[in-house]
Amino acid sequence: MFKWAKFIILTLLFIVILMACEKENNTTDNIDNPIEHSEYSNDYKEIGLSQYDPPIEVSFVRETSNDLEDLINILPDETLENNRWSRMYEQILGISIHYDWTAQGDLYSQKQSFSVSSGQLPDITRVSAEQLRILSNAGLIQELTDAYKDYATPLTKEILEQEGHAPFDTATIDGKLMAIPETTSSIEGAMYIWLRTDWMEQLNLQPPQTIDDVLEISRAFTLMDPDQNGLNDTLGLAITNYLWDPIMGIKGFMAGYEAYPEIWIADEEGNLVFGGIQPEVKTALETLQQMYKNGQLDSEFSFKNGEKVKQQIASGNIGMVYGEQWGSFLVQESQKLNANADWKAYPIVALSDELPKVPLKLNTWQYFVVRKEFAQPEAIIKLINLHLEKNWGGTGEFETFYSSPHPVWKLSPVTPYPAKKNFEAYQQLEAARRTGNWTELNAEAQSIQKLIKKYQSGGEDKEHGWGWEKTYGTDGAFSILDQYEQNNQLLYEAFTGAPTETMIERKSLLHDLQHEAYINIILGNSIDEFDQFVDTWHELGGAKITKEVNEWYKLNK
């Protein structure tokens, strides 16, 4: 998940840097104007935006990255602890942000794990679901039920609960809200089939209506020389060595077989079962195994991560990808070597011509917890309130605090956002295209429309808007998501509780067991190994987890 988040950020940074360079041709002011002298007074009436007097200091720890450092380097007079967000938090809320320590990547994970295991916590810290359970069991963090109830503004409650109460269920232990979920978008995990339309036109292929059509397109892309170079150098379907990747993974393909390997679903008797051990998965794996034998999958896919497979796509070797809406920015890489390479998103398909279910994993996986002894637990709510208000509220300054056009939202220690903001931006754009009224677009939709217009204008820099048009355009990926929603195709994960005790102990082991079994079967091991995997999964903790999950389900359904 982190590596794909990094890819999105790099793509966006690339776009905005190019925009900045364009601006430099017309003016010498190609960086953000300093805003250190901006002063904010507290004119809010809500208790959730009230100011501490005297001010308080709140400590965090922070994961940094090269991308964050690059961002700070292009912003004048701003640092990690002294920037537009920290100054505003102090001026309006009376909260001074302090970081006990910062670190990158694996070092951050190691230090954070030690912090949790030793109980040496800052006032507020971001933790995983498993770490949340550990800290709660140890009595090191405090309950936030009343803090959220009393201090969350209506806007905050509306946004954090935009996809329902499930994220809060995951943060609730023994009936107590023990953390504030860092809600992310489940609906953004919807799958699409990204196809090279120039290859389809070359081979006179039609858009897929069933899995059989997908398999025929894969066969044609492999055997019929779609790039017309006379070489046997193309493949049918892109997959990486991590089968659950949001782009170039197999879960969208498997959904066509009613196989949902990542989520808990309800069976016909009304009990929850883990999708990854159901017989439909076996059927899908058998098909992938046959595709591998036929040369439609890369013979070395099990050794190639997402970056290496992305290079294959950029080199023009692959023309079919299952993935999320931002797949447009990945497949666009193929245009660097071939300007005529074109792609389009299509709906995922099923074995028959019936509409398939589109599985959506609960994407909330990080939480803010408050140290037991900290005297102002509501401070985390206030920070979230103001972050949302200044980006999407009535006093919002989107181009100052979210995209300047640099991604300055990353300067804040808390970065909540509306789960459906991208989908809603598409809906606003589509309404404007339909009515001709462009005055109702919010700031984010306006910025997207500028990029789409750049593509549609056909100028020298039209490529800046290509990916945005493929995602937000009239027949882009989000138009398909609109169909998914209207057709009731979205299948949300059924288990949304906090990790059970056995999950904490065995989830990583079972996850690795599942992934290894799937890989080996695709590579040619007997399909009957799937049954052996299922038995082992049950024996190593899966049966107990299933029991715990259903105990939760009976109490909460």
Stockholm file with secondary structure:
# STOCKHOLM 1.0

chainA/1-557         MFKWAKFIILTLLFIVILMACEKENNTTDNIDNPIEHSEYSNDYKEIGLSQYDPPIEVSFVRETSNDLEDLINILPDETLENNRWSRMYEQILGISIHYDWTAQGDLYSQKQSFSVSSGQLPDITRVSAEQLRILSNAGLIQELTDAYKDYATPLTKEILEQEGHAPFDTATIDGKLMAIPETTSSIEGAMYIWLRTDWMEQLNLQPPQTIDDVLEISRAFTLMDPDQNGLNDTLGLAITNYLWDPIMGIKGFMAGYEAYPEIWIADEEGNLVFGGIQPEVKTALETLQQMYKNGQLDSEFSFKNGEKVKQQIASGNIGMVYGEQWGSFLVQESQKLNANADWKAYPIVALSDELPKVPLKLNTWQYFVVRKEFAQPEAIIKLINLHLEKNWGGTGEFETFYSSPHPVWKLSPVTPYPAKKNFEAYQQLEAARRTGNWTELNAEAQSIQKLIKKYQSGGEDKEHGWGWEKTYGTDGAFSILDQYEQNNQLLYEAFTGAPTETMIERKSLLHDLQHEAYINIILGNSIDEFDQFVDTWHELGGAKITKEVNEWYKLNK
#=GR chainA/1-557 SS CHHHHHHHHHHHHHHHHHHHHHHHTTCSCCSCCCCTTCCCCCCCCSGGGCCCSSCEEEEEEEEECHHHHHHHHTSTTCCSSSSHHHHHIIIIICEEEEEEEEEEHHHHHHHHHHHHHHTCCCSEEEEEHHHHHHHHHTTCBCCCHHHHHHHCCHHHHHHHTTTCSHHHHHTEETTEECSEECCCCSGGGCCEEEEEHHHHHHTTCCCCSSHHHHHHHHHHHHHSCTTCSSSSCCBSCCCCSSTTCSBSCSHHHHHTTTCCTTSEEECTTSCEEEGGGSHHHHHHHHHHHHHHHTTCSCTTGGGCCHHHHHHHHHTTCBCEEEECTTHHHHHGGGGGTCTTCCEEEEECCCSSSSCCCEEECCCCCEEEEEBTTCSCTTHHHHHHHHHHHHHHSTTCCHHHHTCSSSCGGGGSSCCCCCTTHHHHHHHHHHHHHHHCCCTTCCHHHHHHHHHHHHHHHTCTTGGGGHHHHHHHSTTSHHHHHHHHHHTTCEEECSCCSCCCHHHHHHHHHHHHHHHHHHHHHHTTCCTTHHHHHHHHHIIIIIHHHHHHHHHHHHHHC
#=GC SS_cons         CHHHHHHHHHHHHHHHHHHHHHHHTTCSCCSCCCCTTCCCCCCCCSGGGCCCSSCEEEEEEEEECHHHHHHHHTSTTCCSSSSHHHHHIIIIICEEEEEEEEEEHHHHHHHHHHHHHHTCCCSEEEEEHHHHHHHHHTTCBCCCHHHHHHHCCHHHHHHHTTTCSHHHHHTEETTEECSEECCCCSGGGCCEEEEEHHHHHHTTCCCCSSHHHHHHHHHHHHHSCTTCSSSSCCBSCCCCSSTTCSBSCSHHHHHTTTCCTTSEEECTTSCEEEGGGSHHHHHHHHHHHHHHHTTCSCTTGGGCCHHHHHHHHHTTCBCEEEECTTHHHHHGGGGGTCTTCCEEEEECCCSSSSCCCEEECCCCCEEEEEBTTCSCTTHHHHHHHHHHHHHHSTTCCHHHHTCSSSCGGGGSSCCCCCTTHHHHHHHHHHHHHHHCCCTTCCHHHHHHHHHHHHHHHTCTTGGGGHHHHHHHSTTSHHHHHHHHHHTTCEEECSCCSCCCHHHHHHHHHHHHHHHHHHHHHHTTCCTTHHHHHHHHHIIIIIHHHHHHHHHHHHHHC
//
